[in-house]
């Protein structure tokens, strides 16, 4: 079990990755700078990322593992959340298959 100091260091590193990822997106997509800077980062332990339109919730270990696997992945996760906000798709309802919904958002994200 990590100590409080270790958890703080992990979160600090994850926050650094998220800020770097967001800055990279802003440099490459200047037209979206207002939208990209809108969400505030909030750590939580869910092994996922999510948004409610005001906050970007993330699991610090998930962010670090994503970054280790592929350096652009945390930025794509953040952009995915931003697109959910832009298209007002934060909440998808019970009738929508969440897996297919997220896949469709990723396809739009890559085009």
C-alpha positions as CSV (number, residue, x, y, z in Angstrom):
1,X,0.0,0.0,0.0
2,X,1.5,3.3,-1.1
3,X,2.2,6.0,1.6
4,X,0.5,9.4,1.5
5,X,3.8,10.9,0.2
6,X,4.0,8.3,-2.6
7,X,0.3,9.0,-3.6
8,X,1.0,12.7,-3.7
9,X,4.1,12.1,-5.9
10,X,2.1,9.9,-8.2
11,X,-0.7,12.4,-8.5
12,X,1.9,15.2,-9.1
13,X,3.4,13.2,-12.0
14,X,0.0,12.4,-13.5
15,X,-1.0,16.0,-13.3
16,X,2.2,17.0,-15.1
17,X,1.4,14.5,-17.8
18,X,-2.1,15.9,-18.2
19,X,-0.9,19.5,-18.3
20,X,1.7,18.6,-20.9
21,X,-0.8,16.7,-22.9
22,X,-3.3,19.6,-22.8
23,X,-0.6,22.0,-23.8
24,X,0.4,19.9,-26.7
25,X,-3.2,19.8,-27.9
26,X,-3.4,23.6,-27.6
27,X,-0.3,24.0,-29.7
28,X,-1.6,21.7,-32.4
29,X,-5.2,22.8,-32.3
30,X,-5.1,26.5,-31.5
31,X,-8.7,27.0,-32.7
32,X,-9.8,24.8,-29.7
33,X,-7.8,26.6,-27.0
34,X,-10.8,27.8,-25.1
35,X,-12.4,24.4,-25.1
36,X,-9.2,22.6,-24.2
37,X,-8.5,24.9,-21.2
38,X,-12.0,24.6,-19.8
39,X,-11.9,21.4,-17.7
40,X,-10.2,21.4,-14.3
41,X,-8.3,18.2,-13.4
42,X,-9.6,16.2,-10.4
43,X,-8.0,12.9,-9.3
44,X,-10.1,9.9,-8.4
45,X,-9.5,6.2,-8.2
46,X,-11.7,4.7,-10.9
47,X,-9.1,3.4,-13.5
48,X,-10.9,5.5,-16.1
49,X,-11.2,9.1,-17.2
50,X,-14.5,10.9,-17.3
51,X,-16.1,14.4,-17.3
52,X,-19.2,16.1,-16.2
53,X,-18.6,19.1,-18.4
54,X,-16.8,21.1,-15.7
55,X,-14.1,18.7,-14.4
56,X,-11.9,16.0,-16.0
57,X,-11.8,13.1,-13.5
58,X,-8.8,10.8,-13.7
59,X,-7.1,8.0,-11.9
60,X,-3.4,9.1,-11.5
61,X,-2.1,5.5,-12.0
62,X,-4.3,5.1,-15.1
63,X,-2.8,8.3,-16.6
64,X,0.8,7.2,-15.9
65,X,0.2,3.7,-17.3
66,X,-1.4,5.2,-20.4
67,X,1.5,7.6,-20.9
68,X,4.0,4.8,-20.4
69,X,2.2,2.6,-23.0
70,X,1.8,5.5,-25.5
71,X,2.8,9.1,-24.9
72,X,-0.1,10.5,-26.9
73,X,-2.8,8.4,-25.1
74,X,-3.5,10.8,-22.2
75,X,-4.0,13.6,-24.7
76,X,-6.4,11.6,-26.7
77,X,-8.3,10.7,-23.6
78,X,-8.6,14.3,-22.7
79,X,-9.6,15.3,-26.2
80,X,-12.2,12.5,-26.1
81,X,-13.7,14.1,-23.0
82,X,-13.6,17.5,-24.6
83,X,-15.5,16.2,-27.7
84,X,-18.1,14.7,-25.4
85,X,-18.6,18.2,-23.9
86,X,-18.6,20.0,-27.3
87,X,-21.2,17.7,-28.7
88,X,-23.1,17.6,-25.4
89,X,-22.6,13.8,-25.0
90,X,-21.5,13.8,-21.4
91,X,-24.4,11.6,-20.4
92,X,-25.5,8.9,-22.8
93,X,-28.4,7.2,-21.1
94,X,-29.1,3.5,-20.4
95,X,-30.3,2.6,-23.9
96,X,-26.9,3.4,-25.5
97,X,-24.1,0.8,-25.6
98,X,-21.4,2.7,-23.8
99,X,-18.6,0.7,-25.5
100,X,-19.9,1.4,-29.0
101,X,-20.5,5.0,-28.1
102,X,-16.9,5.5,-26.9
103,X,-15.7,3.7,-30.0
104,X,-17.7,6.1,-32.2
105,X,-16.2,9.1,-30.3
106,X,-12.7,7.7,-30.8
107,X,-13.3,7.3,-34.6
108,X,-14.4,10.9,-34.8
109,X,-11.4,11.9,-32.7
110,X,-9.0,10.3,-35.2
111,X,-10.5,11.8,-38.4
